[in-house]
Amino acid sequence: ASLGIDVTVFLIDDRIRSAYAQKDSVETEVVFVRSFFERNRYYKKHGSVFTSVLCFGNIPPGKRLKAQVFTYFQQRLFLEVPKEFGWTARLKFKVKSTILRQYKNNTDYWLVQNSAIAQKLSEVHHIPGNSIKILPFYPPFAEGTEFERVKNSFLYIGSAAPHKNHLRLVEAFCRFYDAYKTGKLTVTVEPVFEEVYRLINEKTAMGYPIVNLGFISRDRLYSYYRESEYVVFPSLSESFGLGIVEGIENGCKIIGSDLPYMHEVCTPSLVFNPQSVDDMYRGLCKTQSMHEIPKSEQKVFNEINQLLDLIGIAI
């Protein structure tokens, strides 16, 4: 304020310090915090200087600020946890949900990706509907080289957390391959997800065409979307489903879970019951038995400009 200029402060999780390229300047300041509690200490010490605050991490500040506060909520697991999660994971999300409930009055507005999350957030945490705004946004891919689309290729981008449903997908794909002797499944499973990682290695050793990219940077994703015929998306729970939108925008057809989040984001080409390996297998088989697979239709589009206009922050 003493310099007569607006300053944007980025409060960043210290765990991604090495991947964060933003540098301090006259208009911006970057602050790394090592924990949720350190973040709250920062707000207590400096919170009075801000006019607008945007929290991306689902949880509002630990104190009520004079500034107008917007909290971007994008974690459906804070609202309901699939039964596939073990008791440790269920406890973790229950604790986080309790923290959210404790601090929910410290934000003026909640920003969400779709109406299903808006409704669930309102129901579970008793938040008035007029304080929840639906503003989906995501980083677009820069236009790049065109790649040749590989027929019968299936791509699933995402971690292998239990709700992502990789175990059923791998089994269904292997049955599909046994039946038609065609196809390739590409996934991004890191070794930390031991059960899924081990299953994939077992199946590839048996000759099944499953390609595991492991962790992949975003700038490399473009080529895999562009060369895949289908994005297969069997997740049991999503707040948005970024891979669905990215797949459609890069020319893929979507085969995925017959669940509300899917129909919020798009009209998929094919759906299946994600709880059933048999039904997932039948869904994959339709790519061979149907005369023509319809294109997927996108329903959600990037509203990043509307988001920035709302919060009045130049990022």
N, C-alpha and C positions, 0 to 999 in steps of 0.2 A: 504493500500500500504506500509506503514512504517513497518508492520509486515511481509511483503513478502508473504502474503497468500490472496486467493480470498475469498471475503465475499459476501454472498447472502442476500439481504435485502427484507423482505416480508412487503409490505405496505398493511395493512388490514383494512377494514371497521370496525369502532369501534362497530357497532351494532351486530357483530358476535363475539365479544371478548370472551364471555363465552363459545362459541362452538369451539374455536380455540385452538388446543393442542400444536402447535409448540412453542418451547422455544428458547430463545437466546442461542447461543453457540459461540465458537471461529469462526466458519465458517458462522454462520447465525445471523441475527438480525431481530426482529419483531417490527414493528412500527404500531400503531393503529391511524387512522385519523378519525375525526368525520364528515367531510363534503368534498364535492368536492373542495371547496376553500382551506381547510386545506391541502388537497392532493397537490394542486398547490403550496402552500407556501413551502411544503416540497421539491418539485422539484426545486424551486427557490433557496432554501438554500443549498441543498445537491446534486443537479443534476449533477454537474460537476465531481463528484467522480466515476460515473458509466461508465462502458464500454458497457453494454447491459441492456436494459430495456424491460420487457414484461408487457403490460397492459391488464388485463383480462376484465376490465369493459367497453369495447366498445369505450371509449373516450381516445384519446392520452393525453399526458402531456400538461399542460397549457403553456409550453414554449418549444422552440426547444432546445434539448439537444445535446451535443457533442457525446453522446453514440448512438449506433445503437438501434432504437426503433421499437418494434413489438407490434401491437395492435390487440388483439383478439376480433373480432366483432361477437357477437352472439345474437343480438337483432333485429329481423326483424321489430319490431314495430317502430324502428327509421326510417324505410324506407317507410312503409305504415301501416296505422292504420285501422283495420276493422270497418265497419259502426256500428257494435254492441257496440262500445265504446261510452260513453257519451262525451259531449263537454269538461268536465274537464279533462278526460283521454286523449282525443285527443290533448288538449292544452299542457298537460304535455309532451307528446311525441314529439310534434312540437317544444317545447322549447329545449328538449334534442337533437333533430335533428339539430337545429340551433347551439347549442354548438359544436356538432360534426363537422359541416361545418366550424366553426370558427377555430377549432384546427386540422383539418384534415392534414395539412401540417407538423405537429409536429411528424409524425411517418414515418419511412422508409418503413415498410411493414404492410399490413393488413392480418391477419390470419382468415379464415372462415371455417365453417363446411362442406359446399357443394357448387357446382357450381351455383345453383340458387341464393344463397345469394351473391356470388361473382359478378354475373352479375348485380343484383339489386343494390348493393353497388356502383359499377362502374357507373351505369346509373344515380342514384339519386345524388351522390356527385361528379361525374365527376372525378373518381379516375382511373388512368391508370391500365389496366389489369395486367401488368407485376409487379405491386407492391402488388397484391393480391395473396395469396397462400392458397390453399385448404388443410387444415390439421385437419381433425376431430379427436377429442380425448374425452375420457370419462373414469371415474374410473371403473375398472372392479370389479365384485363381487368375493369375495373369495369363493372357493368351499365349500359347506356346506351339510347339511343333505338333502336327497332326500324326496320329499313330494308327496303324491298321487294326481294326476291331477283330479280335480273335473269337471265332464262333464257339459257343458253348463254354465260355469262360465266365466264372463266378468270382466276384470280389466281395470281401467283407472286411472293412476297415474298422478297427476298434480294439480296445483291450479285451482280455479274456476273463474279466470279472464274471462271477456266476450268472448274473442276470443277462449277460451277453449271449449265453446259450450256445457256446461253441461245441460242447460235447454232443449235443443232439445233431447239430449241423454236420459235424464230421461224419457221424454214423450215417446220416441220411445221404450225404454226398457219396460215401463209399458204396452204399446200396445202389444208388443211381448209376455209378460207374460200372458196378458189376452187371447191371441190366443192359446198359447201352454202350459200354466200352468207349465212351467219349466224355469230354469235359475236363476242366481244370478249376480247382478251387484255390484262390489266393487269400491268405489271412495275414494278420499282423500280431502274432502272439509272442510275448516276451517270456524268457525262461522262468521268471518269477511266478508265473501261473503254471505251476508244476504239473498238475493233472492234465490240463489241456495240451501243454507243450509235449508231455510224454506220449499222449495219444497220437498227436500229429506225427511225431517221429516214428512211432510204431507203424502207422498207416503208410507213411512214405517208404519205410523199409520193406513193406509188403508190395510196393509198386503202385500205390495209388497216387495220382497226380495232384498232390497238395503242395503248394508253395507257401512257405512261411517266411515272410519278410522281416519278422521281428519288429522292433521299433523303426519307424520310417519318418523322416522329416517331411514337413508339409510340402516343401517345394518338389519333392519326388512323387507325391501322390498323383499329380496331374497325369503323368504318363500311364499309371495303372488304371485310372478311371477311363482314359481315352482308348485303351486297348481291350477293355473288358466289355462283354456283351451285356452282362447282368450284374447288378449289385444285389446280393442276397443279404437280407437283414432280419435275422431271427430273434432279435432282442426281446426280452420279456418285459422290460420297463425302460422308457426313455422320457426325458423332459422335452426333447426336440427330435433328435435323429439327424444330425448333420450329414452323415454319410448318405442318407436318402436324397437330400437336396443336392449335394455335390454330385451324386451319381446321375440324377436327371439332367442337371445343368451341363454335364459332360457326355450326354448321349446314351447313358445306360438305361436299361429297363429294370424296374424294381420288382423283386420277388421277396416277400417278407411277411411278418407276423400280422395276422388278422386281429389287430388290437387298435384301440382308439388313437394312440399317438401316430400310427401309420396313416390313418385316414385323415388326421388333422393336417399332415404335411403334404400328402399327395393322393392321387388315385393310382394305386400300384398296378402293375401288369398282372401279377398273380399273388395270391395270399395263401397262407397255410396256418394251421393251429400250431403255435410254437411250442406247446407242451407235448406234442406228439411227433416222434421220429417218423412214424408211418405216414402221417399227414404231410410232414415236411418232405419226405421222399416222394409222395404223390405230386406235390407241388413242383418239385424239380423235374419229374417225369413229364409234366405238361409242356415243358419247353421242347419236348420231342414229339409229343402226340398231337398237339394243337397245330392246325394249319397255319395260323398266324397269331403271334403274341402281340397284344395291343401295346402301344407305347404308354409309358407312365406319364401322368399329368401332374405337374407341380402346382401346389396350392399356396405355399408360403414363399414369400420373397424377401430379399434383404431390405430392412428398414433402418439401416445404420444412420442415414441422414436425418430421419425423423427422430431417432434416439438422441443424436447430438443437439438437434434443435430444442428438444424438450428439456434437456439438462443444462443447456447453455454452456457446454464445455467444448473447447476446441482441442481435439486430440490428433 
